Amino acid sequence: MDEINPIETTKIALFKGKKIRRKLHNNEWLFSVVDIVEALTDSANPNDYWYRMKVRVKDDEKIELSTFCRQLKLPASDGKNYETDCANTEGMFRIVQSIPSPKAEPFKRWLAKVGYERMQEIENPELATKRTRMLYKLKGYSEDWIEKRMRGIAIREELTDEWEKRGAKNMRDYEILTGEISKATFGVTPSEYKKLKGLKRENLRDHMDDFELIFNMLGERATTEIHRTENSKGVVKLKADAKAGGDIAGGARKNLEKRLGRPIVSKKNFLKNPEDKKRLK
């Protein structure tokens, strides 16, 4: 699910070409331990390596490495979320001390840099916005598209803040509410939309064109305003509001489709070929 909750956001970082899953949890990056084990050891079975490593350290040093971890749900290669051992920057420094690898020191420097950048972003949120803009620009997106995408991110964060204050308690609540808006706006759920565009782990919104982004923003912004106007409380009412906000955007979409004589919901994405990229510019 795309952009569910700004409090817990999963991202992929790269170290020496290896993917490291990390989740922003309570304004702190937590990193997947098995991903780091794989990056440092090149083990064919990092889960088994991590298990044997915990046993060895407990026997030799009388230290429970699990105490440096907490389990968070992270997406796996099959697209599903699984409970995964994760640790913050301090915890990872301790865990890495027990991994005999020539990559350990470069990794510590990388880890410190990632943690420092996050602290900068917490103190100055504008830095995060600038980094996001730069990443989209490096990927080849147009300035006009980036402006819409950044506005959409702000609208999404405003909406999820309202959900948190008004009774949405977990990831599943956010998924349900997001699905209601999407279904009413576009006639498909986010998972159906991703399938239509041929996406797997990619962010759906990063593959929307101008009109798709605009109607998505309208549905979410309308939902936020309905919540505030009606002082909505509880997931049941939030769900009804989400459908109402989506219906407003969906009605506008249908009117435009009728006038243009073509659908707005598109199979186009930013991955496949130059023509798809032109579509987003």
N, C-alpha and C positions, 0 to 999 in steps of 0.2 A: 504494500500500500504506500502511496506517495505522500510525503509531507504530512504525516498523521499528527505528530505532536512535537512542537518545538522543544519541549523539555527533554524528550528522548529521541534523538535523531541518529540514525545509523549512517555511517559514511565508510568509504573505502580509502585507505591511505596506502602509499607505496613505499617500500624500503627495498632497495636493490632489485627492483622489478617484481618483488613479491607483494601480494595483496594482504593488507592488514585490516581486518574489520575493527571498527571502533564505534562506540556509541556515546553520544553526549548525554550524560545522566546527571541531573542536578548541577548543570554548569561545569561539568568535569568530564574529560575524555576518559573512557575506560576501553582498554584494548583487549582483543581476543588473545588469550594465552596460547592456544594451539596454533594460531596463525604465526605468532612470533616464534614459537618453537620450530615450526616448519621453516621460517625464513632464516633462522640462525643455524639450524642443523641439517637442512635439506632432507629430513627424515621422510621416508615413504609413508610412515604411519605416525603423524605427530600426536594423535590422541594417545596411542600406546606409549610413545616416548614421554609424554607429559605424565601419564599414570606412573610409569616406572621411575621417573625423576622424583615425583612426590614421595614414593616409597623410599628411595635411596637417601634423600635429604632428611627424611624423618628418622631413618635408622642411623645415619652418620652424624647428623647435626642436631637431632632432636627438635627439628623445626617443622611445623605444619605449613607448607606453602599455600595450602588452601585458605589459610586465614588471611592471606593477602588478596583474596579473590572474592568476587560475588558473581552470581549467575544472572545473566541477562539474555533475553531472547535475541538471537542474531540470525539473519537469513543465511541459509546454506546453499550449496550449488543446485539443489533440487527446487529452489524457490521457496521452501518452507522455513519457518522460524523454529530454532531449537535453543534450549537452555545451554548457555556456553559460559565456561569460566572466563571472567574478565577481571582485569586489574587496572588501577589508575597508574599514573606515572611513577609514583613512589613505590608501589607494589611491584611494578614491572622491573624497576631497577634491582630490587631484591631477588626476584625470580631469575633474571638474566645472570646474576652472579653465580648461579648454580648450573649454568649452561656452558660447557667448555666449547667455545667457538671463537675463531679469529674475527668473526663479525660482531662480537659482543661490544667492543668499544665504539665502532662506528654506529652501532645501533643505539647505544646510550646517548650519543650526541644527537642522533636523529630524534630520539624520544624527547630529549630535553628541548629541542627546537619546536617540536609539535606542541608540547605542553606550554612553552613560553608564548607561542603564537595565540593559543587559546586564552591565556591570561590577558594578553593585550586586547583581544577581542571583547572580553568581559568588561575591561576597563573603558574601552573605546569601541562600541558596537559598529561605528562607521568603518573600521578596518575590515570587519567581516564582510560588509557590503562591498567594499572595494575589491577584496580578494575574490568574491563571487563574480563580480563583473569581469574581472580579469580572466578568470577561468573560462567563462562563456566566450569571451573575445578570442582566447587562444584556441578554443574548439571550433571557431569559425562562424559564430552567430553574428548577425547584423546588429548594429547599435539600436535600431528601432525595436527589434525583437527583444534585446536585452532589457530595454526600458520597460516593456510590457511585462517581461518575466520578473523583474525586480519588484515592480508594483504588485504583481500577483503574489509574490512571497510576503510582502508587507500585509496585504489583505488577508492572506492565509493565517499569518501569525496573530493578527488582530482577532480573527474568528476563533482560533484555538484557545486564545486567552479567555474569551467569553465562555467557551465550552468548559474550560477548567473551573472557572468561577461559578458556573451555573449547574454543575453536577456530573459532568463527564469524568469518570474515575479511572479508566484504563484504556489501553490500546484498542480493545475491541469496541468500546463506545465510540472512539474517534473513527474507526473503520466504518461502523454503522452509519454515523452521521455524514461522513464524507460520501459514502455510497448513496445515501438518500439525495444529496445535492446533485451528484453526478447523474444518477438515473433520471431525475426530473429535468436536468439541464440538457443532457445529451441522449437520453434514452438507453444508456448503457452504464453499468457499474465500472469503477476504475479497472478491475481485473479484466472485464470484457473489453474495455477500451484498449488496454495494453495488448491483449490477444489480437484485436483487430489491426493494431499497428505493428504486430510482430515483435513486440518487446518482451523481455524477460525480467532482468533485474534493473533495467534502466528506469530512470524517473520519467513517468508519463508526461508530466508538464514540460519537460525538456524536449518533447517531441510533438508539441502542439504548435499549430500555426497561429497567425494573428487572431483570426476570428475565434478559434478554439480557446485561446488564452483569454480573450475579451469576455466571452460568455461564461467561462469558468469563474472569472473575477466577479462578474455580475451576480452569479448565483451565490457565491460566498459572501460578497458584500451585502446583498439583500438579506441573507440569513442573519448576519451580524446585526443589522439594523432592526430586524424583527425581534430578535432576542432582547435587544435593549429597549425597544418601544413597549414590548409586552412583558418585560421583566421576567422572562421565562426561567423556570427552574425544573431540574430533573430531566433525565434522558428521554422520557416519553414526550415531553413538551418540546425539547430541543429537536427531537426527530421530526415532529410535525412541522416545526419552523423550518428545518432543513429542506423538507419537501416543498414547503411554500416558497422559500427563496429560490430553490431550483426551478419550480414551476414558472416563476417570473422570468428567469433567464431562458428557460425552455420555450416559453411563449414567444420571446423576442427572436430566438434562433429559428423557430418554425416560420415566423413572418418573413425573416430575411431569406430563408431557403425558398419560400414560395415566390418571392420577388426575383431572386437570382436564378431560380430553376435548377438548383443543384444542392446537394447536401453539404452541411458544414462539417459534420463528423467525417474525418478523413483517415484513410489508411497510411497517409504520408507520414514519414518520420525523418529524423536527422541522420539516420545511419546508412541508408542503403546506396544512394547514388547521387550525383550532382543535381539531378532534377528535383529530388526530395529536398536538398538543401535550398534550392531556389525557392521552393514552396514556403520555406520558413523565413525568407528574407523580404 
